[in-house]
Amino acid sequence: QVQLMESGGGLVQPGGSLRLSCAASGKISAISVLGWHRQAPGKQREVVATMTAAGRINYVDAVKGRFSISRDIAKNTLYLQMNSLKPEDTAVYFCNVVRGGGINYWGNGTLVTVSS
């Protein structure tokens, strides 16, 4: 089992920044993919950014140039730096990891609200 706990969400004005953190614990060996997903009100969950164990990174087009995913291996923590936030970025953001065999683990999510 892998336990994931997100933090860092909150209310921010358009154009502002937030950094989300995801602390991982448990059987974190053999993780193949780490990522951030989000679910806006009334919409399906969508991938925001992913990072493979080898360090390959991908972003959804809507956040390219504004969001940055990174990890601190020593702290077992995944980050999402979000800049130039827009109202359409409002969503619950979820941390996700995939272990060998394709097993997905999810955090409980952290709410990001972008509003003036």
C-alpha positions as MATLAB code, in Angstrom:
seq = 'QVQLMESGGGLVQPGGSLRLSCAASGKISAISVLGWHRQAPGKQREVVATMTAAGRINYVDAVKGRFSISRDIAKNTLYLQMNSLKPEDTAVYFCNVVRGGGINYWGNGTLVTVSS';
ca = [
       0.000    0.000    0.000;
       0.962    3.586   -0.670;
      -0.452    6.487    1.296;
      -0.580    9.928   -0.271;
      -1.420   13.197    1.449;
      -1.825   16.442   -0.462;
      -1.497   19.920    0.992;
      -1.121   23.486   -0.170;
      -4.511   24.208   -1.667;
      -6.490   27.322   -0.905;
      -8.038   30.496   -2.249;
      -5.924   32.613   -4.567;
      -6.637   35.559   -6.832;
      -6.295   35.251  -10.611;
      -2.661   35.626  -11.586;
      -1.477   34.290   -8.248;
       0.576   31.237   -7.384;
       0.283   28.173   -5.197;
       2.513   25.173   -4.564;
       0.887   21.849   -3.884;
       2.720   19.099   -2.046;
       2.079   15.373   -1.922;
       3.795   13.366    0.792;
       4.097    9.661    0.053;
       4.560    6.849    2.553;
       4.303    3.096    2.608;
       5.517    0.846   -0.192;
       6.882    3.568   -2.435;
       9.403    1.384   -4.199;
       8.777    0.426   -7.824;
       6.748    3.549   -8.543;
       6.654    4.024  -12.297;
       4.620    7.206  -12.704;
       3.753   10.113  -10.440;
       1.270   12.781  -11.291;
      -1.268   15.419  -10.483;
      -4.877   15.267  -11.631;
      -7.773   17.632  -11.038;
     -11.527   17.568  -11.006;
     -13.514   20.745  -11.480;
     -17.138   21.007  -10.345;
     -19.386   19.102  -12.704;
     -16.495   17.797  -14.784;
     -14.544   14.583  -15.085;
     -11.170   14.157  -13.476;
      -8.345   15.063  -15.844;
      -4.598   14.645  -15.790;
      -2.626   17.839  -15.207;
       1.000   16.718  -15.116;
       2.900   13.459  -14.948;
       6.462   12.405  -14.279;
       7.921    8.973  -14.950;
      10.499    7.355  -12.719;
      13.040    8.195  -15.403;
      12.095   11.856  -15.172;
      10.048   12.272  -18.331;
       7.471   15.016  -17.778;
       4.219   15.802  -19.551;
       1.642   18.527  -19.041;
      -1.863   19.002  -20.289;
      -1.908   21.836  -22.825;
      -4.010   24.082  -20.575;
      -1.230   24.390  -17.976;
       1.924   24.323  -20.122;
       4.209   27.226  -19.270;
       2.351   27.927  -16.016;
       2.609   24.739  -13.933;
       5.704   22.759  -12.998;
       5.875   19.267  -11.506;
       8.860   18.190   -9.450;
       9.858   15.696   -6.786;
      12.143   15.532   -3.776;
      13.227   11.911   -3.556;
      14.806   12.307   -0.124;
      11.544   13.662    1.290;
       9.293   11.295   -0.704;
       7.353   14.352   -1.795;
       5.857   15.402   -5.109;
       5.180   19.056   -5.890;
       3.095   21.083   -8.292;
       4.081   24.713   -8.655;
       1.180   26.636  -10.143;
       1.737   30.153  -11.471;
      -0.471   32.610  -13.339;
      -3.528   30.863  -11.997;
      -6.830   31.313  -13.791;
     -10.412   30.844  -12.571;
     -10.648   27.773  -14.807;
      -7.891   26.157  -12.720;
     -10.367   25.923   -9.848;
     -10.656   22.243   -8.936;
      -9.807   19.589   -6.416;
      -6.264   18.487   -7.148;
      -5.291   14.875   -6.565;
      -1.899   13.266   -6.277;
      -1.511    9.938   -8.060;
       1.190    7.295   -8.248;
       1.331    4.128  -10.277;
       3.344    1.186   -9.008;
       4.611   -1.720  -11.001;
       1.749   -3.779  -12.309;
      -0.346   -0.725  -12.984;
      -1.724   -0.301   -9.478;
      -2.986    3.252   -8.925;
      -2.955    5.083   -5.618;
      -4.712    8.366   -4.939;
      -4.658   11.009   -2.275;
      -7.835   12.577   -0.892;
      -7.310   15.790   -2.807;
      -6.784   19.439   -1.995;
      -9.093   22.230   -3.141;
      -7.733   25.088   -5.211;
     -10.048   28.042   -5.745;
      -9.018   30.855   -8.074;
     -11.292   33.832   -7.607;
     -11.198   37.548   -7.018;
];
